[in-house]
Amino acid sequence: MGISRIYLQTINCTDLDVSLEFYTQVFGFVDVTPERDAALQADLENNVYPALFGVDGPVAFREAYLAETEGKPGDALIHLFQWRTPAPVGRNAYPTSNHVGLVRTQFQVDDFDGVRQRLIARGAKFYADEFEWLGAGNSANPPKPSRLISALDPDGVMMQIKAR
């Protein structure tokens, strides 16, 4: 019994093109969205997504699947999802971090300084612009400092970036 891995995290967005550009250009994610024929798309809109998302169907949407690398089995996926019908509610994801539900996604990156600069260049809002945290540890496994940033994506979804 138990979870074998986290498969994907869906992020609702107001403009798929803007979010797709943000996540691929800032973090280097690869768009691995599969092509679909009209019959499968109709099944998703009329049956599958209304049932899975608890929405009175049918629905209309645009989506993209992003992975760390193209075609690497086992990659966790970021699923960008733009609702068309029903229309998205609200503009920013959450006004505060203490709401009930998912709060953040944390990405561990090799190029921390590069990601930080790309966020700055895009005018991202920062909750915490780079700080160092010693982290947890014990005598057998001493803590190691981590560099972290808390910032918002174009729709106000909180993300944290951690240096590898």
NUKE-93487 format. One line per field, with one value per residue: x, y, z negated of N, C-alpha, C, O, CB in turn; residue in three letters; residue number from 0; chain. Coordinates in nm, 2 decimals. Glycine has a CB too. Layout:
NUKE-93487
npx: c(X ...)
npy: c(Y ...)
npz: c(Z ...)
capx: c(X ...)
capy: c(Y ...)
capz: c(Z ...)
cpx: c(X ...)
cpy: c(Y ...)
cpz: c(Z ...)
opx: c(X ...)
opy: c(Y ...)
opz: c(Z ...)
cbpx: c(X ...)
cbpy: c(Y ...)
cbpz: c(Z ...)
aa: c(Ala ...)
i: c(NUM ...)
ch: c(A ...)
//
This chain:
NUKE-93487
npx: c(0.08 0.04 0.18 0.33 0.46 0.45 0.25 0.14 0.08 -0.19 -0.22 -0.44 -0.49 -0.52 -0.45 -0.33 -0.12 0.05 0.12 0.24 0.46 0.59 0.65 0.81 1.02 1.12 1.18 1.26 1.10 0.97 0.74 0.53 0.28 0.03 -0.09 -0.43 -0.71 -1.02 -1.24 -1.14 -1.09 -1.36 -1.47 -1.33 -1.42 -1.70 -1.75 -1.53 -1.37 -1.57 -1.67 -1.44 -1.36 -1.58 -1.77 -2.06 -2.12 -2.12 -1.76 -1.52 -1.19 -0.83 -0.51 -0.19 0.09 0.37 0.71 1.02 1.21 1.22 1.03 1.13 1.08 0.88 0.91 0.77 0.47 0.37 0.06 -0.08 -0.38 -0.64 -0.95 -1.23 -1.51 -1.67 -1.62 -1.31 -1.28 -1.21 -0.90 -0.64 -0.46 -0.47 -0.54 -0.39 -0.15 -0.25 -0.48 -0.72 -0.62 -0.42 -0.10 0.15 0.40 0.71 1.01 1.31 1.61 1.90 2.02 1.99 2.05 2.01 1.73 1.62 1.69 1.55 1.29 1.28 1.32 1.08 0.91 0.81 0.62 0.76 0.74 0.94 1.25 1.51 1.65 1.84 1.82 1.88 1.77 1.65 1.80 2.02 2.25 2.37 2.32 2.40 2.24 2.21 2.27 2.02 1.93 1.66 1.36 1.05 0.79 0.55 0.35 0.23 -0.05 -0.07 -0.01 0.16 0.50 0.79 1.14 1.42 1.76 1.96)
npy: c(-0.12 0.23 0.53 0.54 0.74 1.10 1.20 1.41 1.77 1.99 2.31 2.57 2.82 3.15 3.22 3.02 3.03 3.23 3.12 2.88 2.98 3.11 2.89 2.72 2.89 3.02 2.80 2.59 2.37 2.11 2.10 1.84 1.78 1.56 1.49 1.50 1.33 1.43 1.28 1.18 1.42 1.52 1.33 1.38 1.64 1.61 1.39 1.27 1.48 1.65 1.46 1.39 1.64 1.73 1.90 2.03 1.92 1.99 2.06 2.31 2.36 2.44 2.29 2.20 1.97 1.96 1.86 1.76 1.67 1.57 1.30 1.13 0.86 0.86 1.12 1.38 1.56 1.88 2.02 2.24 2.42 2.57 2.69 2.72 2.68 2.58 2.93 3.06 3.14 3.43 3.62 3.62 3.35 3.30 3.52 3.51 3.31 3.14 3.00 2.73 2.43 2.34 2.50 2.57 2.50 2.35 2.39 2.23 2.35 2.36 2.58 2.82 3.10 3.19 3.13 3.29 3.55 3.54 3.54 3.79 3.95 3.91 4.04 3.92 3.88 3.87 3.69 3.62 3.72 3.55 3.38 3.22 2.90 2.69 2.44 2.10 1.85 1.62 1.47 1.26 1.33 1.61 1.94 2.11 2.42 2.58 2.76 2.97 3.09 3.26 3.30 3.44 3.30 3.40 3.40 3.43 3.20 3.05 2.97 2.79 2.82 2.62 2.59 2.34)
npz: c(0.00 0.06 0.20 0.52 0.66 0.71 0.97 1.13 1.12 1.14 1.27 1.27 1.52 1.65 1.91 2.13 2.32 2.21 1.96 2.05 2.19 1.97 1.79 1.95 2.04 1.80 1.63 1.79 1.86 2.06 2.33 2.35 2.45 2.56 2.89 2.99 3.13 3.27 3.17 2.92 2.79 2.77 2.60 2.37 2.31 2.29 2.12 1.96 1.82 1.70 1.52 1.36 1.26 1.13 1.25 1.39 1.70 2.06 2.09 2.19 2.28 2.27 2.27 2.14 2.11 1.91 1.88 1.71 1.88 2.22 2.29 2.08 1.89 1.59 1.51 1.32 1.39 1.49 1.52 1.71 1.72 1.88 1.83 2.03 2.06 1.78 1.72 1.59 1.24 1.06 1.05 0.94 0.79 0.50 0.24 0.00 -0.18 -0.37 -0.31 -0.27 -0.13 0.16 0.15 0.25 0.51 0.52 0.69 0.75 0.86 1.08 1.18 1.01 0.98 1.24 1.29 1.09 1.20 1.45 1.35 1.23 1.46 1.59 1.43 1.20 0.89 0.57 0.28 0.10 0.17 0.23 -0.03 -0.28 -0.42 -0.69 -0.73 -0.81 -1.02 -1.17 -1.42 -1.28 -1.03 -0.93 -0.90 -0.59 -0.42 -0.24 0.05 0.12 0.29 0.29 0.51 0.74 1.01 1.34 1.28 1.01 0.87 0.61 0.60 0.50 0.52 0.51 0.46 0.60)
capx: c(0.00 0.12 0.20 0.46 0.52 0.35 0.24 0.12 0.01 -0.26 -0.23 -0.53 -0.44 -0.62 -0.41 -0.24 0.00 0.13 0.17 0.33 0.59 0.65 0.71 0.91 1.13 1.18 1.23 1.31 1.02 0.95 0.60 0.51 0.14 0.00 -0.19 -0.55 -0.80 -1.15 -1.32 -1.09 -1.12 -1.50 -1.49 -1.27 -1.50 -1.83 -1.76 -1.42 -1.33 -1.69 -1.68 -1.32 -1.34 -1.70 -1.83 -2.17 -2.06 -1.99 -1.67 -1.43 -1.06 -0.70 -0.42 -0.05 0.16 0.51 0.80 1.15 1.29 1.13 1.03 1.20 0.98 0.89 0.90 0.64 0.42 0.30 -0.05 -0.14 -0.52 -0.72 -1.09 -1.31 -1.64 -1.71 -1.52 -1.23 -1.33 -1.11 -0.79 -0.52 -0.49 -0.51 -0.49 -0.30 -0.10 -0.31 -0.61 -0.73 -0.60 -0.28 -0.04 0.27 0.48 0.85 1.10 1.45 1.68 2.04 2.06 1.91 2.07 1.95 1.59 1.59 1.70 1.44 1.17 1.29 1.30 0.94 0.83 0.74 0.61 0.83 0.71 1.07 1.35 1.63 1.70 1.91 1.76 1.97 1.70 1.64 1.91 2.05 2.39 2.42 2.30 2.39 2.17 2.29 2.20 1.94 1.89 1.52 1.29 0.91 0.75 0.42 0.35 0.14 -0.18 -0.07 0.01 0.28 0.60 0.92 1.25 1.52 1.88 2.00)
capy: c(0.00 0.35 0.60 0.51 0.87 1.20 1.19 1.55 1.87 2.07 2.45 2.64 2.95 3.23 3.23 2.90 3.07 3.31 3.03 2.79 3.05 3.13 2.77 2.67 2.99 3.04 2.68 2.50 2.26 2.07 2.07 1.70 1.76 1.47 1.53 1.42 1.34 1.50 1.19 1.18 1.56 1.53 1.24 1.45 1.75 1.57 1.28 1.25 1.60 1.69 1.37 1.40 1.77 1.76 2.01 2.00 1.92 1.96 2.16 2.35 2.39 2.42 2.23 2.16 1.89 1.99 1.76 1.81 1.64 1.51 1.15 1.06 0.80 0.88 1.26 1.43 1.65 2.00 2.02 2.37 2.40 2.69 2.67 2.81 2.66 2.71 3.03 3.06 3.23 3.50 3.66 3.57 3.22 3.31 3.64 3.48 3.17 3.05 2.94 2.58 2.37 2.34 2.63 2.60 2.40 2.38 2.33 2.23 2.38 2.36 2.72 2.91 3.25 3.21 3.13 3.42 3.66 3.53 3.58 3.94 4.00 3.90 4.12 3.83 3.92 3.79 3.69 3.62 3.72 3.48 3.37 3.09 2.83 2.58 2.31 2.00 1.76 1.56 1.45 1.17 1.39 1.76 2.02 2.19 2.54 2.58 2.89 2.96 3.20 3.24 3.40 3.41 3.28 3.50 3.40 3.44 3.07 3.05 2.86 2.82 2.77 2.58 2.55 2.20)
capz: c(0.00 0.06 0.33 0.58 0.69 0.75 1.12 1.19 1.05 1.23 1.23 1.35 1.56 1.73 2.05 2.15 2.39 2.12 1.86 2.11 2.21 1.84 1.73 2.03 2.05 1.67 1.56 1.89 1.88 2.20 2.36 2.39 2.47 2.67 2.99 2.97 3.24 3.23 3.09 2.78 2.73 2.74 2.49 2.25 2.28 2.26 2.02 1.86 1.73 1.62 1.40 1.28 1.20 1.06 1.31 1.48 1.84 2.10 2.06 2.29 2.21 2.34 2.17 2.18 2.01 1.91 1.81 1.69 2.00 2.32 2.30 1.97 1.80 1.45 1.48 1.27 1.49 1.46 1.61 1.72 1.76 1.90 1.85 2.12 2.01 1.73 1.72 1.47 1.14 1.00 1.13 0.88 0.73 0.36 0.18 -0.11 -0.18 -0.47 -0.26 -0.28 0.00 0.20 0.13 0.34 0.58 0.51 0.79 0.72 0.98 1.09 1.22 0.92 1.01 1.37 1.27 1.02 1.30 1.54 1.28 1.22 1.59 1.62 1.33 1.10 0.76 0.48 0.13 0.04 0.27 0.19 -0.16 -0.30 -0.53 -0.73 -0.71 -0.91 -1.02 -1.30 -1.44 -1.18 -0.90 -0.96 -0.80 -0.48 -0.39 -0.11 0.11 0.16 0.34 0.30 0.61 0.80 1.15 1.40 1.23 0.87 0.80 0.54 0.63 0.44 0.60 0.42 0.53 0.58)
cpx: c(0.09 0.13 0.33 0.54 0.41 0.36 0.23 0.06 -0.05 -0.26 -0.33 -0.47 -0.54 -0.58 -0.30 -0.11 0.10 0.19 0.27 0.46 0.66 0.72 0.82 1.04 1.20 1.25 1.29 1.23 1.00 0.80 0.59 0.36 0.11 -0.10 -0.31 -0.64 -0.93 -1.23 -1.27 -1.12 -1.27 -1.53 -1.44 -1.37 -1.64 -1.85 -1.65 -1.39 -1.45 -1.69 -1.56 -1.31 -1.47 -1.77 -1.95 -2.13 -2.16 -1.89 -1.59 -1.30 -0.95 -0.61 -0.29 0.01 0.31 0.59 0.94 1.23 1.19 1.14 1.09 1.09 1.00 0.89 0.76 0.60 0.36 0.19 -0.11 -0.28 -0.59 -0.86 -1.15 -1.46 -1.64 -1.59 -1.44 -1.29 -1.21 -0.99 -0.66 -0.56 -0.54 -0.46 -0.39 -0.25 -0.17 -0.45 -0.61 -0.70 -0.45 -0.22 0.07 0.32 0.62 0.93 1.24 1.53 1.83 2.09 1.97 1.92 2.00 1.79 1.55 1.59 1.59 1.31 1.17 1.26 1.16 0.85 0.76 0.73 0.68 0.77 0.84 1.17 1.48 1.66 1.76 1.85 1.85 1.90 1.71 1.76 1.92 2.20 2.45 2.41 2.28 2.31 2.26 2.21 2.13 1.91 1.75 1.46 1.14 0.86 0.61 0.43 0.25 0.00 -0.18 -0.05 0.15 0.37 0.72 1.02 1.36 1.64 1.92 2.13)
cpy: c(0.12 0.41 0.57 0.64 0.97 1.21 1.33 1.64 1.96 2.22 2.52 2.78 3.02 3.24 3.12 2.95 3.14 3.21 2.93 2.86 3.07 3.00 2.71 2.76 3.01 2.91 2.58 2.37 2.24 2.04 1.93 1.67 1.66 1.52 1.44 1.43 1.40 1.41 1.19 1.31 1.57 1.44 1.31 1.56 1.71 1.47 1.28 1.37 1.64 1.59 1.38 1.53 1.81 1.88 1.96 2.02 1.98 2.08 2.20 2.39 2.38 2.37 2.20 2.07 1.93 1.89 1.82 1.79 1.57 1.36 1.07 1.00 0.83 1.03 1.30 1.54 1.77 2.01 2.16 2.36 2.53 2.66 2.77 2.81 2.55 2.80 3.03 3.17 3.30 3.53 3.60 3.45 3.24 3.45 3.63 3.34 3.08 3.01 2.79 2.53 2.37 2.48 2.66 2.47 2.44 2.31 2.34 2.25 2.38 2.50 2.82 3.06 3.28 3.22 3.25 3.54 3.65 3.57 3.73 4.00 4.00 3.97 4.04 3.90 3.82 3.80 3.69 3.61 3.67 3.49 3.23 3.03 2.71 2.44 2.22 1.91 1.70 1.53 1.36 1.23 1.54 1.84 2.09 2.31 2.53 2.73 2.88 3.09 3.16 3.35 3.35 3.39 3.39 3.51 3.40 3.31 3.08 2.93 2.90 2.75 2.74 2.54 2.41 2.19)
cpz: c(0.00 0.20 0.39 0.62 0.71 0.90 1.18 1.10 1.15 1.18 1.33 1.39 1.64 1.88 2.07 2.22 2.30 2.02 1.93 2.14 2.08 1.79 1.82 2.04 1.91 1.62 1.66 1.90 2.03 2.22 2.42 2.41 2.58 2.76 2.97 3.10 3.18 3.14 2.94 2.71 2.69 2.62 2.36 2.21 2.24 2.15 1.91 1.77 1.65 1.49 1.31 1.20 1.12 1.11 1.40 1.62 1.94 2.07 2.19 2.23 2.31 2.23 2.23 2.07 2.02 1.83 1.80 1.82 2.09 2.32 2.19 1.89 1.66 1.41 1.42 1.37 1.43 1.57 1.61 1.78 1.77 1.93 1.95 2.08 1.91 1.72 1.59 1.37 1.07 1.09 1.07 0.80 0.59 0.31 0.07 -0.10 -0.28 -0.44 -0.28 -0.14 0.04 0.19 0.23 0.41 0.56 0.62 0.74 0.85 0.97 1.11 1.14 0.96 1.15 1.36 1.20 1.12 1.40 1.48 1.26 1.35 1.64 1.52 1.23 0.96 0.67 0.34 0.06 0.15 0.21 0.04 -0.18 -0.43 -0.56 -0.71 -0.82 -0.91 -1.16 -1.31 -1.33 -1.04 -0.92 -0.86 -0.71 -0.44 -0.25 -0.07 0.16 0.20 0.33 0.40 0.66 0.95 1.21 1.34 1.08 0.80 0.74 0.58 0.54 0.52 0.50 0.50 0.50 0.51)
opx: c(0.20 0.09 0.43 0.66 0.29 0.47 0.31 -0.01 0.01 -0.28 -0.30 -0.40 -0.63 -0.67 -0.18 -0.01 0.22 0.31 0.37 0.57 0.78 0.84 0.91 1.15 1.32 1.36 1.35 1.28 1.01 0.74 0.64 0.32 0.16 -0.19 -0.30 -0.64 -0.95 -1.30 -1.35 -1.15 -1.30 -1.61 -1.51 -1.40 -1.70 -1.96 -1.68 -1.40 -1.43 -1.72 -1.58 -1.26 -1.48 -1.83 -1.94 -2.10 -2.28 -1.94 -1.59 -1.31 -0.96 -0.62 -0.27 -0.02 0.36 0.55 0.97 1.31 1.09 1.25 1.11 1.01 1.11 0.88 0.66 0.69 0.29 0.22 -0.18 -0.30 -0.60 -0.90 -1.11 -1.52 -1.60 -1.48 -1.50 -1.35 -1.11 -0.98 -0.58 -0.67 -0.65 -0.34 -0.30 -0.31 -0.14 -0.53 -0.50 -0.76 -0.37 -0.29 0.07 0.28 0.66 0.92 1.29 1.50 1.88 2.19 1.89 1.82 1.94 1.73 1.45 1.50 1.54 1.22 1.07 1.19 1.11 0.73 0.66 0.83 0.66 0.75 0.85 1.18 1.55 1.69 1.74 1.84 1.89 1.97 1.77 1.82 1.84 2.27 2.57 2.49 2.17 2.32 2.38 2.08 2.19 1.87 1.72 1.51 1.10 0.88 0.57 0.50 0.20 -0.06 -0.29 -0.07 0.25 0.33 0.75 1.01 1.40 1.63 1.90 2.19)
opy: c(0.12 0.35 0.56 0.64 0.94 1.24 1.36 1.60 2.01 2.24 2.52 2.84 2.96 3.27 3.14 2.90 3.12 3.22 2.90 2.80 3.06 3.01 2.65 2.71 3.03 2.92 2.48 2.27 2.33 1.97 1.91 1.56 1.69 1.60 1.32 1.54 1.41 1.46 1.19 1.32 1.62 1.48 1.31 1.58 1.78 1.46 1.29 1.35 1.68 1.64 1.39 1.53 1.92 1.96 1.86 2.13 2.00 2.19 2.12 2.46 2.33 2.41 2.19 2.10 1.92 1.85 1.92 1.87 1.51 1.31 0.95 1.07 0.84 1.07 1.25 1.61 1.76 2.01 2.19 2.29 2.60 2.60 2.89 2.91 2.44 2.76 2.99 3.27 3.23 3.48 3.54 3.43 3.19 3.48 3.71 3.26 2.96 2.98 2.73 2.58 2.41 2.58 2.77 2.36 2.56 2.19 2.44 2.17 2.40 2.54 2.90 3.12 3.39 3.30 3.32 3.62 3.76 3.63 3.80 4.10 4.09 3.97 4.08 3.97 3.70 3.91 3.77 3.51 3.74 3.60 3.14 3.09 2.64 2.34 2.25 1.89 1.73 1.56 1.38 1.20 1.59 1.80 2.13 2.30 2.47 2.81 2.78 3.20 3.05 3.46 3.24 3.46 3.47 3.61 3.38 3.30 3.11 2.82 3.01 2.64 2.82 2.46 2.36 2.09)
opz: c(-0.06 0.30 0.32 0.63 0.73 0.96 1.27 1.00 1.24 1.06 1.45 1.31 1.70 1.96 2.02 2.18 2.31 1.99 1.87 2.12 2.07 1.76 1.76 2.04 1.91 1.57 1.62 1.95 2.11 2.14 2.53 2.40 2.69 2.73 2.94 3.17 3.06 3.05 2.85 2.60 2.58 2.53 2.26 2.10 2.15 2.08 1.79 1.65 1.53 1.38 1.19 1.09 1.07 1.04 1.46 1.66 1.90 2.03 2.28 2.12 2.43 2.11 2.35 1.95 2.13 1.72 1.86 1.86 2.05 2.34 2.21 1.82 1.61 1.29 1.47 1.42 1.32 1.68 1.51 1.89 1.67 2.03 1.94 2.07 1.94 1.72 1.48 1.41 1.03 1.20 1.14 0.75 0.56 0.34 0.04 -0.03 -0.28 -0.53 -0.29 -0.04 -0.05 0.23 0.28 0.38 0.58 0.63 0.70 0.95 0.86 1.05 1.19 0.97 1.16 1.42 1.24 1.12 1.44 1.54 1.29 1.36 1.71 1.53 1.18 0.92 0.68 0.29 -0.04 0.22 0.13 -0.01 -0.10 -0.53 -0.47 -0.68 -0.93 -0.80 -1.25 -1.22 -1.29 -0.95 -0.93 -0.74 -0.74 -0.43 -0.16 -0.16 0.23 0.16 0.36 0.37 0.63 1.01 1.13 1.35 1.01 0.68 0.80 0.58 0.52 0.58 0.42 0.60 0.39 0.49)
cbpx: c(-0.10 0.25 0.19 0.44 0.61 0.38 0.12 0.04 0.10 -0.40 -0.08 -0.67 -0.31 -0.63 -0.35 -0.31 -0.04 0.05 0.05 0.26 0.56 0.54 0.60 0.86 1.08 1.08 1.12 1.45 0.88 1.04 0.55 0.57 0.07 -0.05 -0.13 -0.63 -0.83 -1.23 -1.32 -0.94 -1.08 -1.58 -1.42 -1.13 -1.51 -1.90 -1.76 -1.29 -1.28 -1.82 -1.68 -1.20 -1.31 -1.67 -1.73 -2.30 -2.02 -1.98 -1.57 -1.49 -1.03 -0.65 -0.48 0.04 0.13 0.53 0.80 1.22 1.41 1.16 1.08 1.29 0.98 1.01 0.92 0.66 0.33 0.38 -0.16 -0.05 -0.59 -0.66 -1.16 -1.29 -1.75 -1.78 -1.58 -1.09 -1.41 -1.06 -0.78 -0.45 -0.36 -0.46 -0.60 -0.36 0.05 -0.31 -0.64 -0.87 -0.68 -0.26 0.01 0.38 0.44 0.90 1.08 1.50 1.63 2.10 2.04 1.96 2.21 1.99 1.54 1.69 1.84 1.43 1.16 1.43 1.39 0.89 0.74 0.81 0.46 0.98 0.63 1.09 1.37 1.75 1.59 2.06 1.62 2.02 1.75 1.51 2.04 1.97 2.42 2.34 2.17 2.53 2.08 2.31 2.29 1.81 1.99 1.44 1.33 0.83 0.85 0.31 0.30 0.14 -0.26 -0.19 0.00 0.26 0.63 0.92 1.29 1.47 2.00 2.01)
cbpy: c(0.00 0.33 0.76 0.42 0.86 1.34 1.11 1.54 1.95 2.03 2.52 2.67 2.92 3.37 3.37 2.79 3.16 3.42 2.96 2.75 3.19 3.18 2.67 2.65 3.12 3.09 2.61 2.46 2.28 1.95 2.18 1.61 1.89 1.33 1.52 1.47 1.20 1.54 1.05 1.15 1.67 1.48 1.11 1.51 1.84 1.51 1.15 1.22 1.71 1.68 1.22 1.38 1.88 1.78 2.09 2.08 1.79 1.94 2.12 2.45 2.29 2.56 2.11 2.28 1.74 2.13 1.63 1.74 1.54 1.57 1.11 1.15 0.64 0.82 1.35 1.49 1.58 2.14 1.91 2.47 2.30 2.78 2.68 2.77 2.63 2.69 3.17 3.10 3.15 3.43 3.81 3.68 3.14 3.19 3.73 3.52 3.17 3.13 2.98 2.54 2.43 2.29 2.64 2.65 2.38 2.34 2.41 2.09 2.52 2.27 2.75 2.89 3.28 3.10 3.00 3.44 3.65 3.38 3.52 3.98 3.93 3.75 4.21 3.69 3.95 3.82 3.56 3.50 3.86 3.52 3.39 3.11 2.79 2.59 2.24 1.92 1.82 1.43 1.40 1.04 1.33 1.81 2.12 2.10 2.66 2.50 2.95 2.91 3.25 3.24 3.41 3.51 3.14 3.48 3.27 3.51 2.96 3.05 2.85 2.76 2.87 2.46 2.65 2.12)
cbpz: c(-0.12 0.00 0.31 0.70 0.82 0.68 1.16 1.32 0.95 1.25 1.24 1.28 1.65 1.67 2.08 2.23 2.51 2.05 1.80 2.25 2.28 1.74 1.71 2.18 2.10 1.57 1.49 1.85 1.81 2.24 2.46 2.29 2.49 2.61 3.13 2.85 3.31 3.36 3.14 2.78 2.83 2.86 2.51 2.28 2.41 2.38 2.09 1.94 1.82 1.69 1.46 1.36 1.30 0.91 1.40 1.45 1.88 2.25 1.94 2.39 2.10 2.41 2.11 2.21 2.03 1.85 1.88 1.57 1.97 2.46 2.43 1.89 1.82 1.39 1.61 1.12 1.58 1.45 1.58 1.81 1.66 2.02 1.71 2.27 2.13 1.59 1.74 1.49 1.03 0.88 1.14 0.78 0.73 0.28 0.13 -0.25 -0.21 -0.60 -0.12 -0.33 0.11 0.34 -0.01 0.25 0.73 0.37 0.92 0.65 1.03 1.20 1.37 0.77 1.02 1.47 1.18 0.91 1.37 1.60 1.14 1.17 1.70 1.62 1.40 1.09 0.72 0.48 0.09 -0.06 0.33 0.26 -0.27 -0.32 -0.51 -0.87 -0.58 -0.91 -0.98 -1.33 -1.57 -1.18 -0.83 -0.98 -0.87 -0.36 -0.39 -0.12 0.22 0.04 0.48 0.16 0.72 0.76 1.19 1.54 1.27 0.82 0.91 0.39 0.78 0.29 0.71 0.33 0.49 0.72)
aa: c(Met Gly Ile Ser Arg Ile Tyr Leu Gln Thr Ile Asn Cys Thr Asp Leu Asp Val Ser Leu Glu Phe Tyr Thr Gln Val Phe Gly Phe Val Asp Val Thr Pro Glu Arg Asp Ala Ala Leu Gln Ala Asp Leu Glu Asn Asn Val Tyr Pro Ala Leu Phe Gly Val Asp Gly Pro Val Ala Phe Arg Glu Ala Tyr Leu Ala Glu Thr Glu Gly Lys Pro Gly Asp Ala Leu Ile His Leu Phe Gln Trp Arg Thr Pro Ala Pro Val Gly Arg Asn Ala Tyr Pro Thr Ser Asn His Val Gly Leu Val Arg Thr Gln Phe Gln Val Asp Asp Phe Asp Gly Val Arg Gln Arg Leu Ile Ala Arg Gly Ala Lys Phe Tyr Ala Asp Glu Phe Glu Trp Leu Gly Ala Gly Asn Ser Ala Asn Pro Pro Lys Pro Ser Arg Leu Ile Ser Ala Leu Asp Pro Asp Gly Val Met Met Gln Ile Lys Ala Arg)
i: c(0 1 2 3 4 5 6 7 8 9 10 11 12 13 14 15 16 17 18 19 20 21 22 23 24 25 26 27 28 29 30 31 32 33 34 35 36 37 38 39 40 41 42 43 44 45 46 47 48 49 50 51 52 53 54 55 56 57 58 59 60 61 62 63 64 65 66 67 68 69 70 71 72 73 74 75 76 77 78 79 80 81 82 83 84 85 86 87 88 89 90 91 92 93 94 95 96 97 98 99 100 101 102 103 104 105 106 107 108 109 110 111 112 113 114 115 116 117 118 119 120 121 122 123 124 125 126 127 128 129 130 131 132 133 134 135 136 137 138 139 140 141 142 143 144 145 146 147 148 149 150 151 152 153 154 155 156 157 158 159 160 161 162 163)
ch: c(A A A A A A A A A A A A A A A A A A A A A A A A A A A A A A A A A A A A A A A A A A A A A A A A A A A A A A A A A A A A A A A A A A A A A A A A A A A A A A A A A A A A A A A A A A A A A A A A A A A A A A A A A A A A A A A A A A A A A A A A A A A A A A A A A A A A A A A A A A A A A A A A A A A A A A A A A A A A A A A A A A A A)
//
